[in-house]
Amino acid sequence: MMKRDRITIAICLLVAGTALGLSFKAGAARKMAAPTVVATVDINRVREGLTERVDAQAGLIALAQKIETENAERLGRIEELQAEITDAVDPARQEELQQELDLNLVRAAAWREYIKQQVDIEKSLLLQDLFQKITDAVAELAEVEGINLVLVSDAGRVVQTVPDAQMAREMQVRQQISTRRIVYASPSVDITEQLIIRMNNSYAKEQGTR
């Protein structure tokens, strides 16, 4: 009888030890699986708040003014040729001026198309450069703050329709709903302002060292 009791006690201790071991392992697993720290950022707000973007926009405005000046000069020359053709009496001179006018018109059209493409390239490069810098800054801020995941937030955007658009209003709404990424995000997880301040400080520091 005592032998049977000893066997029973041994089995009970074994079961208890196994259960205790599983409990310890489960506890260790829970400790290893730390909660994911999530943050959100509004890319549009960041871009609009960057000093670097404002400076870049100023550069584009200066470029546009330069283009406008050159365009006015080209148009002025075309108007001069048109006036000279009207005043010319000699048919040969008129023909010569007309050929020069036609050449200037062709060159002006080609120049405008070239400038249009160049401005588009400049704007696209500006957006690409800013987005890459925002991405890098997000990664740096996340590393400093111990953030594991940063999502692009569009929670505050209102679904709107454009009456004059080619797409039907219903399709506009459907498209906006289907592309919505975040329905709600607590302001406490938003790092937009932190990112703007960090990037502006970094840009000011770079400008000061030049």
Backbone as numpy.savetxt, mean C-alpha at the origin, in Angstrom:
# Nx Ny Nz CAx CAy CAz Cx Cy Cz
-4.06 -63.30 50.34 -4.90 -62.11 50.34 -4.03 -60.87 50.34
-3.01 -60.85 51.14 -2.11 -59.71 51.22 -1.37 -59.53 49.90
-1.06 -60.66 49.22 -0.38 -60.58 47.93 -1.28 -59.91 46.90
-2.58 -60.30 46.90 -3.54 -59.71 45.97 -3.68 -58.21 46.23
-3.69 -57.83 47.52 -3.80 -56.41 47.87 -2.59 -55.62 47.37
-1.42 -56.26 47.49 -0.21 -55.57 47.03 -0.26 -55.36 45.52
-0.75 -56.37 44.79 -0.86 -56.26 43.32 -1.84 -55.15 42.95
-2.96 -55.11 43.67 -3.99 -54.08 43.40 -3.44 -52.69 43.65
-2.71 -52.54 44.76 -2.12 -51.24 45.10 -1.10 -50.82 44.04
-0.32 -51.80 43.58 0.71 -51.51 42.56 0.05 -51.03 41.27
-1.04 -51.72 40.89 -1.75 -51.32 39.66 -2.32 -49.91 39.81
-2.89 -49.63 40.97 -3.47 -48.31 41.23 -2.40 -47.22 41.14
-1.23 -47.51 41.74 -0.15 -46.54 41.68 0.34 -46.32 40.26
0.38 -47.42 39.48 0.80 -47.32 38.09 -0.16 -46.45 37.28
-1.46 -46.70 37.47 -2.49 -45.92 36.76 -2.41 -44.44 37.17
-2.25 -44.22 38.49 -2.18 -42.85 38.98 -0.94 -42.15 38.44
0.18 -42.90 38.41 1.42 -42.31 37.89 1.30 -41.97 36.42
0.65 -42.86 35.65 0.46 -42.60 34.21 -0.41 -41.37 34.00
-1.50 -41.31 34.77 -2.42 -40.18 34.66 -1.71 -38.88 35.03
-0.89 -38.95 36.08 -0.15 -37.78 36.53 0.85 -37.33 35.48
1.49 -38.35 34.84 2.45 -38.04 33.78 1.78 -37.37 32.60
0.59 -37.89 32.23 -0.16 -37.28 31.12 -0.57 -35.86 31.47
-0.92 -35.66 32.73 -1.32 -34.32 33.19 -0.16 -33.35 33.07
1.05 -33.81 33.48 2.23 -32.96 33.38 2.53 -32.62 31.92
2.38 -33.64 31.04 2.65 -33.42 29.62 1.66 -32.44 29.03
0.39 -32.58 29.41 -0.65 -31.67 28.92 -0.36 -30.25 29.38
0.09 -30.12 30.65 0.42 -28.80 31.18 1.59 -28.19 30.45
2.60 -29.02 30.15 3.77 -28.54 29.42 3.39 -28.10 28.02
2.46 -28.86 27.38 2.01 -28.50 26.04 1.29 -27.18 26.05
0.49 -26.99 27.12 -0.23 -25.71 27.22 0.73 -24.55 27.38
1.83 -24.77 28.12 2.82 -23.72 28.30 3.55 -23.43 27.00
3.82 -24.44 26.20 4.54 -24.26 24.95 3.66 -23.53 23.94
2.37 -23.81 23.91 1.47 -23.19 22.94 1.01 -21.83 23.46
1.91 -20.85 23.40 1.59 -19.50 23.87 0.57 -18.86 22.95
-0.28 -17.99 23.45 -1.29 -17.33 22.62 -0.65 -16.45 21.56
-1.25 -16.41 20.38 -0.75 -15.60 19.28 -1.13 -14.14 19.51
-0.14 -13.27 19.44 -0.37 -11.83 19.61 -0.68 -11.24 18.23
-1.89 -10.68 18.09 -2.36 -10.18 16.80 -2.51 -8.66 16.86
-2.18 -7.99 15.75 -2.38 -6.55 15.63 -2.94 -6.25 14.25
-3.53 -5.06 14.11 -4.05 -4.65 12.81 -3.43 -3.31 12.42
-3.41 -3.06 11.11 -2.87 -1.79 10.60 -3.68 -1.36 9.38
-3.98 -0.07 9.32 -4.69 0.49 8.18 -3.66 1.07 7.22
-3.40 0.34 6.13 -2.35 0.74 5.18 -2.61 2.12 4.58
-3.86 2.41 4.24 -4.17 3.70 3.64 -3.89 4.85 4.60
-4.27 4.67 5.88 -4.02 5.70 6.87 -2.53 5.91 7.09
-1.80 4.82 7.07 -0.34 4.92 7.23 0.25 5.72 6.07
-0.12 5.33 4.87 0.41 6.02 3.68 0.08 7.51 3.69
-1.17 7.83 4.04 -1.59 9.23 4.06 -0.87 10.04 5.15
-0.43 9.37 6.21 0.19 10.07 7.33 1.71 10.18 7.26
2.31 9.65 6.19 3.77 9.65 6.10 4.32 10.96 5.53
5.29 11.52 6.21 5.97 12.72 5.73 6.67 12.44 4.41
7.21 11.25 4.27 7.91 10.88 3.05 6.97 10.93 1.84
5.72 10.52 2.04 4.75 10.56 0.94 4.47 12.00 0.55
4.35 12.89 1.54 4.10 14.31 1.27 5.25 14.90 0.45
6.48 14.57 0.83 7.65 15.07 0.09 7.67 14.51 -1.33
7.33 13.25 -1.46 7.29 12.62 -2.79 6.22 13.26 -3.65
5.07 13.56 -3.05 3.99 14.22 -3.78 4.43 15.60 -4.25
5.19 16.29 -3.41 5.71 17.60 -3.80 6.62 17.47 -5.02
7.39 16.39 -5.05 8.26 16.14 -6.21 7.44 15.90 -7.47
6.33 15.18 -7.33 5.46 14.92 -8.48 4.80 16.21 -8.97
4.43 17.08 -8.03 3.82 18.36 -8.40 4.82 19.22 -9.17
6.08 19.23 -8.71 7.13 19.98 -9.39 7.33 19.43 -10.81
7.28 18.09 -10.94 7.41 17.46 -12.25 6.25 17.85 -13.15
5.04 17.88 -12.59 3.86 18.25 -13.37 3.96 19.69 -13.85
4.48 20.58 -13.01 4.64 21.98 -13.41 5.66 22.12 -14.54
6.73 21.34 -14.45 7.74 21.35 -15.51 7.14 20.85 -16.82
6.35 19.80 -16.74 5.69 19.26 -17.93 4.74 20.29 -18.53
3.99 20.96 -17.66 3.03 21.97 -18.12 3.73 23.11 -18.83
4.89 23.51 -18.31 5.66 24.58 -18.95 6.12 24.18 -20.34
6.65 22.95 -20.46 7.11 22.49 -21.76 5.94 22.32 -22.73
4.81 21.84 -22.22 3.64 21.67 -23.07 3.16 23.03 -23.60
3.19 24.05 -22.73 2.78 25.40 -23.15 3.70 25.93 -24.24
5.00 25.64 -24.13 5.96 26.07 -25.15 5.68 25.39 -26.48
5.38 24.11 -26.43 5.07 23.37 -27.66 3.79 23.90 -28.31
2.76 24.14 -27.50 1.51 24.67 -28.02 1.70 26.08 -28.59
2.56 26.85 -27.91 2.85 28.20 -28.39 3.48 28.18 -29.77
4.42 27.27 -29.97 5.07 27.16 -31.28 4.08 26.73 -32.35
3.17 25.83 -32.00 2.14 25.38 -32.95 1.24 26.55 -33.34
0.84 27.34 -32.37 -0.01 28.51 -32.64 0.73 29.53 -33.52
2.02 29.70 -33.29 2.82 30.61 -34.11 2.84 30.14 -35.57
3.04 28.85 -35.75 3.08 28.29 -37.11 1.73 28.46 -37.81
0.65 28.24 -37.05 -0.69 28.41 -37.64 -0.90 29.86 -38.07
-0.43 30.81 -37.26 -0.56 32.23 -37.60 0.30 32.57 -38.82
1.52 32.01 -38.89 2.41 32.27 -40.01 1.82 31.73 -41.31
1.18 30.56 -41.23 0.55 29.97 -42.42 -0.57 30.89 -42.91
-1.34 31.43 -41.99 -2.44 32.32 -42.36 -1.92 33.60 -43.02
-0.79 34.13 -42.51 -0.24 35.39 -43.03 0.60 35.20 -44.29
1.08 33.99 -44.52 1.97 33.75 -45.67 1.21 33.92 -46.99
1.89 34.56 -47.95 1.29 34.77 -49.28 1.84 33.77 -50.27
3.10 33.48 -50.13 3.77 32.57 -51.07 3.30 31.14 -50.80
2.72 30.46 -51.83 2.26 29.07 -51.66 3.37 28.12 -51.21
4.56 28.35 -51.73 5.70 27.49 -51.35 6.02 27.65 -49.87
5.95 28.90 -49.41 6.21 29.16 -47.99 5.11 28.55 -47.13
3.89 28.65 -47.58 2.77 28.04 -46.86 2.96 26.53 -46.73
3.39 25.91 -47.84 3.62 24.45 -47.82 4.73 24.08 -46.84
5.77 24.89 -46.84 6.90 24.65 -45.93 6.46 24.77 -44.48
5.69 25.82 -44.19 5.19 26.03 -42.82 4.21 24.93 -42.41
3.39 24.48 -43.36 2.42 23.42 -43.05 3.12 22.12 -42.69
4.21 21.82 -43.41 4.97 20.60 -43.11 5.60 20.70 -41.71
6.11 21.89 -41.40 6.69 22.09 -40.07 5.62 21.97 -38.99
4.42 22.51 -39.28 3.32 22.41 -38.33 2.91 20.97 -38.11
2.78 20.21 -39.19 2.41 18.79 -39.08 3.43 18.02 -38.26
4.71 18.33 -38.49 5.77 17.66 -37.74 5.69 18.00 -36.27
5.42 19.27 -35.95 5.30 19.69 -34.55 4.08 19.05 -33.87
3.00 18.90 -34.61 1.80 18.26 -34.06 2.06 16.79 -33.72
2.76 16.10 -34.64 3.09 14.68 -34.41 4.03 14.54 -33.22
5.03 15.42 -33.16 5.99 15.36 -32.05 5.31 15.68 -30.72
4.40 16.66 -30.74 3.70 17.03 -29.51 2.84 15.88 -29.00
2.16 15.18 -29.91 1.31 14.05 -29.52 2.17 12.91 -28.96
3.30 12.63 -29.62 4.20 11.57 -29.15 4.80 11.93 -27.80
5.16 13.22 -27.65 5.73 13.68 -26.38 4.72 13.54 -25.25
3.46 13.92 -25.48 2.43 13.81 -24.45 2.21 12.36 -24.02
2.23 11.45 -24.99 2.06 10.03 -24.67 3.24 9.51 -23.85
4.44 9.95 -24.24 5.65 9.54 -23.50 5.61 10.06 -22.07
5.25 11.33 -21.91 5.19 11.94 -20.58 4.13 11.25 -19.73
3.01 10.92 -20.33 1.94 10.21 -19.61 2.45 8.90 -19.04
3.21 8.16 -19.84 3.77 6.88 -19.39 4.81 7.10 -18.29
5.65 8.12 -18.45 6.69 8.39 -17.46 6.09 8.78 -16.11
5.06 9.60 -16.13 4.40 10.00 -14.89 3.75 8.79 -14.22
3.14 7.92 -15.03 2.52 6.70 -14.49 3.58 5.82 -13.84
4.74 5.71 -14.48 5.84 4.91 -13.93 6.31 5.50 -12.60
6.47 6.83 -12.56 6.92 7.49 -11.33 5.94 7.26 -10.19
4.65 7.37 -10.47 3.63 7.17 -9.43 3.61 5.73 -8.94
3.74 4.78 -9.88 3.72 3.37 -9.48 4.95 3.02 -8.65
6.11 3.57 -9.02 7.34 3.31 -8.25 7.24 3.92 -6.86
6.61 5.09 -6.77 6.41 5.73 -5.47 5.56 4.85 -4.56
4.45 4.33 -5.10 3.56 3.47 -4.31 4.26 2.18 -3.89
5.00 1.59 -4.85 5.72 0.35 -4.53 6.75 0.58 -3.43
7.50 1.68 -3.56 8.54 1.98 -2.58 7.94 2.21 -1.19
6.86 2.99 -1.14 6.22 3.25 0.15 5.66 1.98 0.77
5.03 1.14 -0.06 4.47 -0.10 0.47 5.55 -1.02 1.02
6.69 -1.08 0.32 7.79 -1.92 0.80 8.33 -1.39 2.12
8.43 -0.07 2.24 8.92 0.53 3.48 7.93 0.32 4.62
6.64 0.39 4.31 5.61 0.12 5.32 5.71 -1.32 5.79
5.88 -2.24 4.84 6.01 -3.66 5.18 7.22 -3.91 6.08
8.33 -3.31 5.73 9.55 -3.47 6.54 9.35 -2.88 7.94
8.70 -1.71 8.00 8.48 -1.06 9.29 7.52 -1.88 10.16
6.53 -2.49 9.55 5.60 -3.36 10.28 6.36 -4.52 10.91
7.23 -5.13 10.11 8.01 -6.26 10.60 8.91 -5.85 11.78
9.53 -4.69 11.67 10.40 -4.20 12.75 9.61 -3.91 14.02
8.46 -3.24 13.85 7.62 -2.91 15.01 7.08 -4.18 15.67
6.68 -5.14 14.86 6.17 -6.41 15.39 7.24 -7.14 16.19
8.46 -7.08 15.70 9.58 -7.73 16.39 9.82 -7.07 17.75
9.78 -5.75 17.77 10.01 -5.01 19.02 8.89 -5.24 20.02
7.65 -5.24 19.55 6.49 -5.35 20.43 6.07 -6.80 20.71
6.74 -7.76 20.11 6.39 -9.15 20.32 5.07 -9.55 19.68
4.79 -8.98 18.53 3.55 -9.28 17.80 3.82 -10.42 16.82
2.95 -11.42 16.82 3.14 -12.58 15.95 2.48 -12.44 14.58
1.38 -11.69 14.53 0.61 -11.60 13.29 0.04 -10.20 13.14
0.28 -9.58 11.96 -0.27 -8.25 11.67 -1.19 -8.35 10.46
-2.44 -7.94 10.65 -3.43 -8.01 9.58 -3.73 -6.62 9.04
-3.98 -6.54 7.73 -4.40 -5.28 7.12 -5.87 -5.08 7.45
-6.18 -3.98 8.13 -7.55 -3.75 8.60 -8.34 -2.90 7.61
-9.54 -3.35 7.31 -10.48 -2.56 6.51 -11.83 -2.51 7.22
-11.79 -2.71 8.54 -13.02 -2.81 9.32 -13.81 -1.50 9.32
-13.14 -0.37 9.22 -13.83 0.91 9.29 -14.36 1.42 7.97
-14.12 0.71 6.89 -14.55 1.19 5.58 -16.03 0.92 5.34
-16.70 1.89 4.78 -18.13 1.80 4.53 -18.37 1.27 3.12
-19.32 0.36 2.99 -19.69 -0.16 1.67 -20.47 0.93 0.94
-19.97 1.35 -0.22 -20.58 2.43 -0.98 -20.80 2.03 -2.43
-21.65 2.78 -3.11 -21.89 2.55 -4.53 -21.60 3.83 -5.30
-21.17 3.66 -6.55 -20.89 4.79 -7.44 -21.94 4.78 -8.54
-22.83 5.76 -8.58 -23.93 5.77 -9.56 -23.48 5.72 -11.02
-22.38 6.39 -11.33 -21.94 6.49 -12.73 -21.00 5.38 -13.15
-20.76 4.41 -12.28 -19.84 3.32 -12.61 -20.46 2.38 -13.65
-19.58 1.67 -14.37 -20.03 0.71 -15.37 -20.71 -0.49 -14.71
-20.30 -0.81 -13.49 -20.83 -1.97 -12.78 -22.13 -1.62 -12.06
-23.09 -2.55 -12.06 -24.36 -2.35 -11.37 -24.12 -2.18 -9.88
-25.00 -1.42 -9.23 -24.83 -1.14 -7.80 -24.79 -2.41 -6.97
-25.65 -3.37 -7.30 -25.66 -4.63 -6.55 -24.31 -5.33 -6.63
-23.72 -5.34 -7.84 -22.43 -5.99 -8.02 -21.33 -5.23 -7.29
-21.45 -3.90 -7.24 -20.47 -3.11 -6.49 -20.48 -3.49 -5.01
-21.70 -3.62 -4.46 -21.84 -3.99 -3.05 -21.31 -5.40 -2.82
-21.69 -6.33 -3.69 -21.24 -7.72 -3.55 -19.72 -7.80 -3.59
-19.12 -7.06 -4.51 -17.66 -7.10 -4.65 -16.98 -6.57 -3.39
-17.49 -5.47 -2.85 -16.90 -4.90 -1.64 -17.05 -5.82 -0.44
-18.20 -6.48 -0.35 -18.42 -7.42 0.76 -17.51 -8.63 0.63
-17.37 -9.14 -0.59 -16.57 -10.35 -0.80 -15.09 -10.12 -0.57
-14.64 -8.87 -0.76 -13.21 -8.58 -0.56 -12.91 -8.05 0.84
-13.93 -7.92 1.67 -13.72 -7.44 3.04 -12.91 -8.47 3.82
-11.85 -8.03 4.49 -10.98 -8.94 5.23 -11.34 -9.01 6.70
-11.62 -7.86 7.31 -11.90 -7.84 8.75 -13.22 -7.11 8.98
-14.12 -7.74 9.72 -15.42 -7.14 10.03 -15.30 -6.24 11.25
-14.56 -6.70 12.25 -14.38 -5.91 13.48 -12.99 -6.15 14.04
-12.39 -5.08 14.55 -11.11 -5.19 15.24 -11.09 -4.16 16.36
-10.74 -4.59 17.54 -10.68 -3.68 18.68 -9.60 -2.63 18.47
-9.88 -1.37 18.80 -8.86 -0.32 18.67 -7.58 -0.63 19.45
-7.71 -1.46 20.46 -6.54 -1.77 21.30 -5.47 -2.56 20.55
-5.86 -3.22 19.44 -4.87 -4.00 18.68 -4.38 -3.25 17.44
-4.85 -2.02 17.25 -4.47 -1.23 16.08 -3.12 -0.55 16.32
-2.17 -0.75 15.40 -0.83 -0.17 15.55 -0.56 0.89 14.48
-1.61 1.38 13.84 -1.44 2.34 12.75 -0.69 3.59 13.18
-1.14 4.22 14.27 -0.51 5.46 14.71 0.93 5.23 15.16
1.17 4.11 15.84 2.54 3.77 16.25 3.44 3.66 15.03
2.90 3.04 13.99 3.69 2.83 12.77 3.98 4.16 12.08
2.99 5.04 12.01 3.18 6.35 11.37 4.27 7.13 12.10
4.18 7.19 13.43 5.17 7.92 14.23 6.56 7.32 14.03
6.64 6.00 14.07 7.93 5.32 13.92 8.56 5.62 12.56
7.76 5.55 11.50 8.28 5.76 10.16 8.65 7.22 9.92
7.85 8.14 10.45 8.16 9.56 10.30 9.43 9.94 11.06
9.60 9.38 12.23 10.83 9.63 13.00 12.06 9.09 12.27
11.89 7.91 11.71 13.00 7.29 10.96 13.34 8.11 9.72
12.31 8.60 9.03 12.53 9.40 7.82 13.19 10.73 8.16
12.73 11.36 9.25 13.33 12.63 9.68 14.81 12.45 10.03
15.12 11.32 10.66 16.50 11.02 11.02 17.35 10.84 9.77
16.80 10.15 8.76 17.53 9.96 7.49 17.78 11.29 6.80
16.76 12.15 6.79 16.90 13.45 6.14 17.94 14.33 6.85
18.02 14.16 8.18 18.96 14.96 8.94 20.40 14.55 8.74
20.63 13.31 8.34 22.00 12.82 8.13 22.49 13.07 6.71
21.63 13.60 5.84 22.04 13.83 4.46 22.68 15.20 4.30
